[in-house]
Amino acid sequence: MITFPVLNVKLVDINKIVANDYNPNSIANPEYKLLIHSIEEDGYTQPIVCYYDVDTDTYIIVDGFHRYRCAKEVFKLLEIPVVVIDKPLRERMASTIRHNRSRGKHQIEPMVGIVTSLFKKGWNDIEIGKHLGMDADEVLRLKQASGLPELFKDKEYSKSWE
């Protein structure tokens, strides 16, 4: 079943919005300037995707960190449009990666951290691949890049590469 959180956009106090601590996305200066120009020309056409943390009364960014940064640092906005998704942390992490990858931007080192974290949170290779849009080889390469032996405890080793 497809849901439409985008139909529930609301303006949120920018001081209640915080970055997550796992986003592997970054933006080069020319693209950041283009984002600023885009917002100047077209306004905010996409809300920031957040998770609402009841305990801290904050909105944790799942997608849209750079739009948030523009709102806070460049445009000095007091409120920005937000849509809330209610998912556990590992699913929010996967959502962040899906958003990033669908735009074609992600970095290897932080992706290694995400794969490692999801593995430690109980996801197997198939689940990681499915939720992050990776084939088995990509999951394996990222796990190998971690250098952590516990990620391979259940794997059979071969003496040669195929």
Beta strands, then each sheet from edge to edge (+ up, - down):
strand 1: 10-13
strand 2: 17-18
strand 3: 48-53
strand 4: 58-63
strand 5: 79-84
sheet 1: 1+ 5- 3- 4+ 2+
end
